[in-house]
Amino acid sequence: MDRTNTNTNRLNGKRFAILVENGFEQVELTEPKKALESAGAVAEIVSPVEGKVKGWQHKEWGDEFKVDIPLSDADPNRYSGLVLPGGVMNPDKLRMNPEAVQFVKAFFNAGKPVAAICHGPWTLIEAGAADGRKMTSWPSLKSDLANSGADWVDEEVVVDRGLVTSRKPDDLAAFNETMIEEFSERQHIHSMAA
């Protein structure tokens, strides 16, 4: 089955934020961004780093990407959902940034969908969003998530009340498909409630 065709235009006109710092796992930004755009959405790179932000590819620095909106100018109300790529450096920097943590919290407070992969859930812990949720992540975050009250499982992709989590780049196909599905369903729920 061609997954691209099933996702076309499901998110037409919706805008999503991809929050990153320098050192994000490059494919965990590029592939979800491509999946969102293929579904008709606008996917904007939001970062505390102004101008350009640099990716990480496996064991070395990757490419630079234009920051669409500086975090200081980003309004969570403009977005229908949030994506948090991993990489070790990226979420470690974000979770130490109070403005980034507040930005993430705003999505959960508003009941908007969030997708986080690999080390991305570190920022969710800091935002207080892991407690009581079933989640997965890169294996080294298992204790961090469990200590924050999450029910950690070793699965390709997990969905819990609008939160989509995956373990690693190898899970991206399932992560992207589930993210589009969840983001699409959440849009439908919000429009019915409005």
C-alpha positions as CSV (number, residue, x, y, z in Angstrom):
1,M,0.0,0.0,0.0
2,D,1.3,3.4,-0.9
3,R,1.1,5.4,2.3
4,T,1.7,8.8,0.6
5,N,-1.5,8.7,-1.3
6,T,-3.6,7.9,1.8
7,N,-2.2,11.0,3.5
8,T,-2.5,13.5,0.7
9,N,-4.5,16.6,1.8
10,R,-5.5,15.2,5.1
11,L,-4.0,18.2,6.9
12,N,-4.7,20.9,4.2
13,G,-4.2,24.4,5.5
14,K,-3.0,23.3,8.9
15,R,0.2,24.6,10.4
16,F,2.6,22.6,12.5
17,A,5.7,23.6,14.5
18,I,8.9,21.6,14.5
19,L,10.9,22.7,17.5
20,V,14.7,22.2,17.3
21,E,18.0,23.4,18.6
22,N,21.4,22.7,17.0
23,G,22.2,19.0,17.1
24,F,18.8,17.5,16.1
25,E,18.9,14.1,14.4
26,Q,18.6,15.4,10.8
27,V,16.4,12.7,9.4
28,E,14.0,13.1,12.4
29,L,13.3,16.6,11.1
30,T,13.4,16.1,7.3
31,E,11.2,13.0,7.1
32,P,8.3,14.2,9.4
33,K,8.5,17.7,7.7
34,K,8.1,16.0,4.3
35,A,5.3,13.8,5.6
36,L,3.4,16.8,7.0
37,E,3.9,18.8,3.7
38,S,2.8,15.7,1.7
39,A,-0.4,15.7,3.7
40,G,-1.1,19.4,2.8
41,A,0.2,21.0,6.0
42,V,2.6,23.9,6.5
43,A,5.6,22.7,8.7
44,E,7.7,25.5,10.2
45,I,11.0,25.1,11.9
46,V,10.9,27.0,15.2
47,S,14.1,27.4,17.1
48,P,15.8,29.5,19.9
49,V,18.6,29.7,17.4
50,E,18.0,32.5,14.9
51,G,18.8,32.3,11.2
52,K,19.9,28.7,10.7
53,V,20.0,25.6,12.8
54,K,22.4,22.7,12.2
55,G,21.4,19.0,12.1
56,W,23.4,15.9,13.2
57,Q,23.8,12.9,11.0
58,H,24.7,9.7,13.0
59,K,28.2,10.7,14.3
60,E,28.9,14.1,12.7
61,W,27.4,17.4,11.9
62,G,24.8,17.5,9.1
63,D,23.2,20.2,7.1
64,E,22.0,23.7,8.0
65,F,18.3,24.5,7.8
66,K,16.6,27.9,7.7
67,V,14.7,28.7,10.9
68,D,11.2,29.8,9.8
69,I,10.2,31.4,13.1
70,P,12.5,32.3,16.0
71,L,11.2,30.8,19.2
72,S,10.9,34.3,20.7
73,D,8.3,35.2,18.0
74,A,6.5,31.8,17.9
75,D,2.9,31.7,19.1
76,P,1.7,28.2,19.9
77,N,-1.9,29.4,19.1
78,R,-0.8,29.6,15.4
79,Y,-0.1,25.9,15.3
80,S,-2.3,22.8,15.1
81,G,0.4,20.6,16.6
82,L,4.0,20.1,17.4
83,V,6.9,17.8,16.4
84,L,9.9,17.2,18.6
85,P,12.8,15.5,16.7
86,G,15.5,13.8,18.7
87,G,19.3,13.7,18.6
88,V,21.1,13.9,22.0
89,M,22.1,17.6,22.0
90,N,18.9,19.1,20.7
91,P,16.4,18.0,23.4
92,D,19.1,18.4,26.1
93,K,19.4,22.1,25.1
94,L,15.6,22.6,24.7
95,R,14.8,21.2,28.1
96,M,17.2,23.7,29.7
97,N,15.5,26.6,27.9
98,P,12.4,27.9,29.9
99,E,10.9,29.5,26.8
100,A,11.1,26.2,24.9
101,V,9.6,24.3,27.8
102,Q,6.7,26.8,28.0
103,F,6.2,26.5,24.2
104,V,5.8,22.7,24.5
105,K,3.5,23.0,27.6
106,A,1.2,25.3,25.7
107,F,0.4,22.5,23.2
108,F,-0.5,20.1,26.0
109,N,-2.5,22.7,27.8
110,A,-4.5,23.4,24.7
111,G,-5.1,19.6,24.0
112,K,-3.1,19.8,20.7
113,P,-1.3,16.8,19.3
114,V,2.4,16.3,19.8
115,A,4.8,13.9,18.1
116,A,8.2,13.2,19.7
117,I,10.9,10.7,18.5
118,C,14.1,9.3,19.9
119,H,15.5,11.7,22.6
120,G,12.7,14.2,21.9
121,P,10.7,13.1,25.0
122,W,13.3,14.6,27.3
123,T,11.7,18.0,26.6
124,L,8.3,16.4,27.4
125,I,9.6,15.4,30.9
126,E,10.6,19.0,31.6
127,A,7.2,20.2,30.4
128,G,5.5,17.9,32.8
129,A,3.8,16.1,29.9
130,A,5.1,12.5,30.5
131,D,3.4,11.7,33.8
132,G,0.6,9.1,33.4
133,R,1.2,8.5,29.7
134,K,2.2,5.4,27.8
135,M,5.3,6.3,25.8
136,T,8.4,5.0,24.0
137,S,11.7,6.7,23.2
138,W,15.4,5.9,22.6
139,P,16.1,3.1,25.2
140,S,18.5,5.3,27.3
141,L,15.5,7.5,28.3
142,K,13.5,4.6,29.8
143,S,14.5,5.4,33.4
144,D,14.1,9.1,32.9
145,L,10.5,8.6,31.6
146,A,9.6,6.0,34.2
147,N,10.9,8.4,36.9
148,S,8.7,11.1,35.5
149,G,5.6,8.9,35.8
150,A,5.4,7.6,32.2
151,D,4.6,3.9,31.4
152,W,7.6,3.3,29.1
153,V,7.3,0.5,26.5
154,D,9.7,-0.8,23.8
155,E,7.4,-0.4,20.7
156,E,7.9,1.1,17.3
157,V,5.2,3.7,17.8
158,V,2.9,4.6,20.7
159,V,-0.1,6.9,20.9
160,D,-1.6,8.2,24.1
161,R,-4.1,11.0,24.2
162,G,-2.7,12.9,21.2
163,L,0.9,12.2,22.0
164,V,2.8,10.1,19.4
165,T,6.2,8.7,20.4
166,S,8.8,6.5,18.6
167,R,12.2,5.1,19.5
168,K,14.6,5.9,16.6
169,P,15.2,6.7,13.0
170,D,14.3,3.1,11.9
171,D,10.8,3.8,13.2
172,L,10.2,6.9,11.0
173,A,7.8,5.2,8.5
174,A,5.5,4.1,11.3
175,F,6.1,7.4,13.3
176,N,5.2,9.5,10.3
177,E,2.1,7.5,9.3
178,T,0.8,7.5,12.9
179,M,1.6,11.2,13.3
180,I,-0.4,12.1,10.2
181,E,-3.3,9.9,11.3
182,E,-3.3,11.3,14.9
183,F,-2.9,14.9,13.8
184,S,-5.7,14.4,11.3
185,E,-8.0,12.8,13.9
186,R,-7.3,15.6,16.4
187,Q,-8.1,18.2,13.9
188,H,-11.4,16.5,13.3
189,I,-12.1,16.3,17.1
190,H,-11.3,20.0,17.5
191,S,-13.5,21.1,14.6
192,M,-16.4,19.0,15.9
193,A,-16.0,20.5,19.4
194,A,-15.8,24.1,18.1
